[in-house]
Amino acid sequence: MSLRLRLTLAYVGLFALALTALDVGLFFVVNHALMNGIDNELNLGSQVLVQTFNDAATAPTLRTDLSDLPAFLAQGNGLDSFATTNLLVVVYDNDGNPIEYSPNLRGQVALAKRLTLNRETVMGSLVTPIQRATLDLGFVRVRSLMLPLMYTNPITGTVQVQGLIQLSRPIAETERALRIFLYALAFGGVAAMMFAAQGGAWLTRAVFRPIDVIARTAQSIVSAADLRRRVPVPVVQDELQLLTVTVNDLLGRIDNLFETQQRFLADASHEIRTPLAAMQGNIEILQRGAARDKELLEESLRDMQNESARLIRLVNDLLMLARNESAASMQFVVVDVATLLLEVVRELKPLANGVTLTLEVHNVVFVEGDRDRIKQAFINVCMNALQHTAPEGSVTCTLSGDGNVAVVAIRDTGTGMSPEDLEHIFERFYRADRSRTRTPGAVGGGAGLGLAIVKYIVEAHHGVVSVQSKLGEGTLFHIQLPCIEVVNGSDDA
């Protein structure tokens, strides 16, 4: 079952539950209101009869035994007042026998017989203040009110029950109206649910239309292997527009990564092929008889050794980035940054080729980290500076600190970098213009890995590396590492 169909069914189901609850509530409210109206009508009729009885019972001609009760009820607005109403009245004496009927009931013998209560019911109702009941007479249903007639004897002051009044009201019309209302609710509910199903399906199609576009675009990208295509962005600023923008950003990142990977594979293949080709050339020279020439043999072996060392460095850099080693795998010790920079300068001076490489130490600072990794980061930055600095130029390493941060600044007077290069200089596999490199094949393998490794190492030590450069004016790298305080050769950080 598709998600679209499930959402439509869920919407229709919830709508049906809400509509059913509403219809049931409306039916009970209307039913209660109509039955309350009938009960109020019965109450008003009973008040008329009670008032008539009270007026007759206090008349001067009253006989204490009230044997002429029907006559009292017939006076004024008594039973005769119900002749033109829907209320049917039956009067019972204290023995439970019907003694009088309202005019609209006297001519309906069958109805009067069915409506008259049995003696047990009357005797039970004589001791109950008010009783209401719905009676099924077979061909008609009525709502009845049983009310005892209470008389206070003016001579003795005692309260006496002198009979029972039964007022009934046919409810056939009311029940018919309720049935019609129920049918209207039922048929209206079915029609509303059918409309809701159509509307839900339409809304679901409208909502899923942009998602379908995204899915079709993604499928076409996969089938055509064209990562440059993008999903059309909806005009309305909603969640779907955010999803579309996110998908386009994802496609852009995948496209960039794919291009970067292709570029890296091409560069790495070239960089690996170069030392292999050089070693193969030297092997061919040896095969042609160079082994008998001592100087040529030593030169060939030295070249092969340099190229193999270069190849090993390149492979090690690739393995480091591929493993994405965490800081936990590093050997953290207390490192004297000044001593470490002095080692770097001494090792690189033979490779300077006419570039002046100097070290300036303003503060002696210590950091906690992997000594070999930090040294590799310094070497990579310095070699990058030497590569892009012409002879007679200079590369200056400066160490300073404020007690919290050790700052290593490496400035060169080389060719500098464009703003476009600065945005990507620390990205893996990124390579700036090869024409600016004075001595290709330095640390980092020339495959755009050196500065990516620097960034990785510095961040693994919770530090920050940044760069400032201008074409033709040189480049300045800043490496900031958290420093520690060392007292008596111990770590008091």
Secondary structure, DSSP 4 states (H G I P E B T S, - for coil): --HHHHHHHHHHHHHHHHHHHHHHHHHHHHHHHHHHHHHHHHHHHHHHHHHHHHHHHTSTT--TT-TTHHHHHHSTTSGGGGTTSS-EEEEE-TTS-EEEE-HHHHT-HHHHHHHSPPHHHHHHHTTSS-EEEEEE-SS-EEEEEEEEEEEE-TTT--EEEEEEEEEEEE-HHHHHHHHHHHHHHHHHHHHHHHHHHHHHHHHHHHHHHHHHHHHHHHHHHHHHT-TT--PPPPSS-SHHHHHHHHHHHHHHHHHHHHHHHHHHHHHHHHHHHHHHHHHHHHHHHHHTTGGGSHHHHHHHHHHHHHHHHHHHHHHHHHHHHHHT--GGGS--EEEEHHHHHHHHHHHHGGG-TT-EEEEEESS--EEEE-HHHHHHHHHHHHHHHHHTS-TT-EEEEEEEE-SSEEEEEEEE-S----HHHHHHTTSTT----GGG-SS-S-TTTTTT-HHHHHHHHHHHTT-EEEEEEETTTEEEEEEEEEEE-EETTEE--
